[in-house]
Amino acid sequence: MCETVAEHSFVSRRDSTFREYPPASAQIAMIVPFYGDLTVWVRKADAAGWHFPSSGRRAGETILEVARRELWDAARIVAPKLDLLGAVRYVLPKQTTSYVYMCEVSHLSWWYDSPDKDKVAEVGLFKKTPYPLASDSVELVLEAALRARRTGLR
């Protein structure tokens, strides 16, 4: 299932076209953390709105290592398991692929060990989508993650 909104599209890992997005092609990792029925969002000091923890790949990192690093750096979360949800392909300004993961979180350590305030202005738990959003792609990813939770990510 491929969904398009403006300059980006989401491809589920269940879709046969997902094999066109190998892990080595992903430059960004985005993670949708769930804490029960709530989603964990971050707002960076230099961003226009809320988004999920996401970061670019550094030299020598796998995309899964990027996801684990960013979860800790942005929200002080150590996830026992990351489930691959799919990929977002951004077209503008240049073609970029982001691997999207989701995880279930049972412990939030940022209650006492907050993220670096120069990088993350706020961390929030929301039952509904927070506004303003940093981009349209996070809404697309949230819909896919909620659908995967309802139907089971297998």
KOLGUDO-373253 format. One record per residue (C-alpha): residue number from 0; x, y, z. Coordinates in nm, 3 decimals. Example, Ala and Ser with C-alpha at 12.3 -4.5 7.8 and 13.67 -1.06 7.14 Angstrom:
node seq:0 | c1:1.230 | c2:-0.450 | c3:0.780
node seq:1 | c1:1.367 | c2:-0.106 | c3:0.714
***
This chain:
node seq:0 | c1:0.000 | c2:0.000 | c3:0.000
node seq:1 | c1:0.158 | c2:0.325 | c3:-0.114
node seq:2 | c1:0.008 | c2:0.652 | c3:0.002
node seq:3 | c1:0.113 | c2:0.989 | c3:-0.135
node seq:4 | c1:0.082 | c2:1.334 | c3:0.017
node seq:5 | c1:0.255 | c2:1.624 | c3:-0.161
node seq:6 | c1:0.626 | c2:1.551 | c3:-0.194
node seq:7 | c1:0.651 | c2:1.226 | c3:0.001
node seq:8 | c1:0.503 | c2:0.876 | c3:0.002
node seq:9 | c1:0.480 | c2:0.594 | c3:0.257
node seq:10 | c1:0.538 | c2:0.231 | c3:0.161
node seq:11 | c1:0.442 | c2:-0.039 | c3:0.412
node seq:12 | c1:0.691 | c2:-0.319 | c3:0.469
node seq:13 | c1:0.399 | c2:-0.551 | c3:0.383
node seq:14 | c1:0.387 | c2:-0.407 | c3:0.030
node seq:15 | c1:0.571 | c2:-0.600 | c3:-0.241
node seq:16 | c1:0.737 | c2:-0.277 | c3:-0.360
node seq:17 | c1:0.907 | c2:-0.235 | c3:-0.021
node seq:18 | c1:1.200 | c2:-0.447 | c3:-0.140
node seq:19 | c1:1.294 | c2:-0.147 | c3:-0.357
node seq:20 | c1:1.393 | c2:0.027 | c3:-0.031
node seq:21 | c1:1.686 | c2:-0.176 | c3:0.108
node seq:22 | c1:1.824 | c2:-0.072 | c3:0.450
node seq:23 | c1:2.140 | c2:0.066 | c3:0.289
node seq:24 | c1:1.927 | c2:0.317 | c3:0.093
node seq:25 | c1:1.779 | c2:0.473 | c3:0.410
node seq:26 | c1:1.947 | c2:0.794 | c3:0.522
node seq:27 | c1:1.701 | c2:0.874 | c3:0.803
node seq:28 | c1:1.536 | c2:0.671 | c3:1.081
node seq:29 | c1:1.197 | c2:0.776 | c3:1.222
node seq:30 | c1:1.046 | c2:0.602 | c3:1.525
node seq:31 | c1:0.684 | c2:0.602 | c3:1.645
node seq:32 | c1:0.695 | c2:0.520 | c3:2.019
node seq:33 | c1:0.374 | c2:0.408 | c3:2.189
node seq:34 | c1:0.327 | c2:0.432 | c3:2.565
node seq:35 | c1:0.002 | c2:0.242 | c3:2.609
node seq:36 | c1:-0.259 | c2:0.431 | c3:2.404
node seq:37 | c1:-0.042 | c2:0.742 | c3:2.391
node seq:38 | c1:0.219 | c2:0.837 | c3:2.133
node seq:39 | c1:0.549 | c2:0.999 | c3:2.226
node seq:40 | c1:0.629 | c2:1.313 | c3:2.025
node seq:41 | c1:0.918 | c2:1.558 | c3:2.033
node seq:42 | c1:0.953 | c2:1.921 | c3:1.940
node seq:43 | c1:1.301 | c2:2.042 | c3:1.862
node seq:44 | c1:1.401 | c2:2.399 | c3:1.932
node seq:45 | c1:1.456 | c2:2.473 | c3:1.561
node seq:46 | c1:1.144 | c2:2.291 | c3:1.430
node seq:47 | c1:0.805 | c2:2.444 | c3:1.353
node seq:48 | c1:0.604 | c2:2.173 | c3:1.530
node seq:49 | c1:0.576 | c2:1.824 | c3:1.676
node seq:50 | c1:0.729 | c2:1.518 | c3:1.512
node seq:51 | c1:0.846 | c2:1.169 | c3:1.597
node seq:52 | c1:1.208 | c2:1.107 | c3:1.695
node seq:53 | c1:1.408 | c2:1.101 | c3:1.373
node seq:54 | c1:1.768 | c2:1.145 | c3:1.276
node seq:55 | c1:2.010 | c2:1.104 | c3:0.989
node seq:56 | c1:2.263 | c2:0.828 | c3:0.952
node seq:57 | c1:2.619 | c2:0.893 | c3:1.069
node seq:58 | c1:2.923 | c2:0.730 | c3:0.911
node seq:59 | c1:2.942 | c2:0.361 | c3:1.000
node seq:60 | c1:2.591 | c2:0.334 | c3:1.148
node seq:61 | c1:2.322 | c2:0.094 | c3:1.036
node seq:62 | c1:1.974 | c2:0.242 | c3:1.006
node seq:63 | c1:1.863 | c2:0.038 | c3:1.310
node seq:64 | c1:2.151 | c2:0.188 | c3:1.512
node seq:65 | c1:2.035 | c2:0.534 | c3:1.404
node seq:66 | c1:1.685 | c2:0.454 | c3:1.534
node seq:67 | c1:1.811 | c2:0.333 | c3:1.872
node seq:68 | c1:2.045 | c2:0.632 | c3:1.910
node seq:69 | c1:1.775 | c2:0.883 | c3:1.822
node seq:70 | c1:1.520 | c2:0.727 | c3:2.059
node seq:71 | c1:1.766 | c2:0.782 | c3:2.342
node seq:72 | c1:1.892 | c2:1.126 | c3:2.232
node seq:73 | c1:1.548 | c2:1.273 | c3:2.165
node seq:74 | c1:1.323 | c2:1.104 | c3:2.422
node seq:75 | c1:1.546 | c2:0.904 | c3:2.659
node seq:76 | c1:1.376 | c2:0.582 | c3:2.549
node seq:77 | c1:1.540 | c2:0.241 | c3:2.535
node seq:78 | c1:1.305 | c2:0.019 | c3:2.338
node seq:79 | c1:1.333 | c2:-0.356 | c3:2.393
node seq:80 | c1:1.219 | c2:-0.413 | c3:2.033
node seq:81 | c1:1.184 | c2:-0.197 | c3:1.722
node seq:82 | c1:0.937 | c2:-0.314 | c3:1.458
node seq:83 | c1:0.995 | c2:-0.202 | c3:1.101
node seq:84 | c1:0.679 | c2:-0.031 | c3:0.976
node seq:85 | c1:0.791 | c2:0.079 | c3:0.630
node seq:86 | c1:0.964 | c2:0.364 | c3:0.451
node seq:87 | c1:0.891 | c2:0.723 | c3:0.359
node seq:88 | c1:1.035 | c2:0.846 | c3:0.029
node seq:89 | c1:1.087 | c2:1.222 | c3:0.021
node seq:90 | c1:1.116 | c2:1.374 | c3:-0.326
node seq:91 | c1:1.205 | c2:1.738 | c3:-0.254
node seq:92 | c1:1.462 | c2:1.890 | c3:-0.246
node seq:93 | c1:1.637 | c2:1.561 | c3:-0.326
node seq:94 | c1:1.524 | c2:1.201 | c3:-0.307
node seq:95 | c1:1.569 | c2:1.069 | c3:0.047
node seq:96 | c1:1.447 | c2:0.750 | c3:0.215
node seq:97 | c1:1.351 | c2:0.726 | c3:0.580
node seq:98 | c1:1.298 | c2:0.388 | c3:0.748
node seq:99 | c1:1.008 | c2:0.403 | c3:0.990
node seq:100 | c1:1.000 | c2:0.191 | c3:1.305
node seq:101 | c1:0.748 | c2:0.163 | c3:1.585
node seq:102 | c1:0.792 | c2:0.040 | c3:1.940
node seq:103 | c1:0.602 | c2:-0.023 | c3:2.259
node seq:104 | c1:0.746 | c2:0.156 | c3:2.561
node seq:105 | c1:0.676 | c2:0.058 | c3:2.919
node seq:106 | c1:0.921 | c2:0.296 | c3:3.089
node seq:107 | c1:0.985 | c2:0.665 | c3:3.031
node seq:108 | c1:1.317 | c2:0.770 | c3:3.179
node seq:109 | c1:1.288 | c2:1.134 | c3:3.073
node seq:110 | c1:1.082 | c2:1.199 | c3:3.382
node seq:111 | c1:1.414 | c2:1.222 | c3:3.562
node seq:112 | c1:1.674 | c2:1.229 | c3:3.282
node seq:113 | c1:1.558 | c2:1.485 | c3:3.028
node seq:114 | c1:1.702 | c2:1.508 | c3:2.677
node seq:115 | c1:1.952 | c2:1.776 | c3:2.576
node seq:116 | c1:1.751 | c2:2.101 | c3:2.574
node seq:117 | c1:1.965 | c2:2.241 | c3:2.287
node seq:118 | c1:1.834 | c2:1.962 | c3:2.065
node seq:119 | c1:1.488 | c2:1.887 | c3:2.208
node seq:120 | c1:1.265 | c2:2.163 | c3:2.344
node seq:121 | c1:0.981 | c2:1.934 | c3:2.458
node seq:122 | c1:0.882 | c2:1.570 | c3:2.482
node seq:123 | c1:0.510 | c2:1.501 | c3:2.499
node seq:124 | c1:0.263 | c2:1.216 | c3:2.534
node seq:125 | c1:-0.054 | c2:1.256 | c3:2.331
node seq:126 | c1:-0.372 | c2:1.057 | c3:2.284
node seq:127 | c1:-0.461 | c2:1.264 | c3:1.976
node seq:128 | c1:-0.237 | c2:1.419 | c3:1.715
node seq:129 | c1:-0.063 | c2:1.730 | c3:1.854
node seq:130 | c1:-0.063 | c2:2.052 | c3:1.653
node seq:131 | c1:0.116 | c2:2.214 | c3:1.491
node seq:132 | c1:0.295 | c2:1.927 | c3:1.317
node seq:133 | c1:0.644 | c2:1.973 | c3:1.179
node seq:134 | c1:0.547 | c2:1.807 | c3:0.848
node seq:135 | c1:0.269 | c2:1.622 | c3:0.668
node seq:136 | c1:0.475 | c2:1.304 | c3:0.663
node seq:137 | c1:0.434 | c2:1.247 | c3:1.040
node seq:138 | c1:0.056 | c2:1.235 | c3:0.999
node seq:139 | c1:0.094 | c2:0.977 | c3:0.722
node seq:140 | c1:0.328 | c2:0.771 | c3:0.941
node seq:141 | c1:0.097 | c2:0.795 | c3:1.245
node seq:142 | c1:-0.197 | c2:0.664 | c3:1.041
node seq:143 | c1:0.014 | c2:0.369 | c3:0.921
node seq:144 | c1:0.137 | c2:0.295 | c3:1.275
node seq:145 | c1:-0.214 | c2:0.304 | c3:1.422
node seq:146 | c1:-0.340 | c2:0.077 | c3:1.144
node seq:147 | c1:-0.052 | c2:-0.165 | c3:1.209
node seq:148 | c1:-0.135 | c2:-0.172 | c3:1.581
node seq:149 | c1:-0.502 | c2:-0.247 | c3:1.508
node seq:150 | c1:-0.435 | c2:-0.519 | c3:1.253
node seq:151 | c1:-0.118 | c2:-0.661 | c3:1.407
node seq:152 | c1:0.226 | c2:-0.599 | c3:1.263
node seq:153 | c1:0.317 | c2:-0.936 | c3:1.113
***
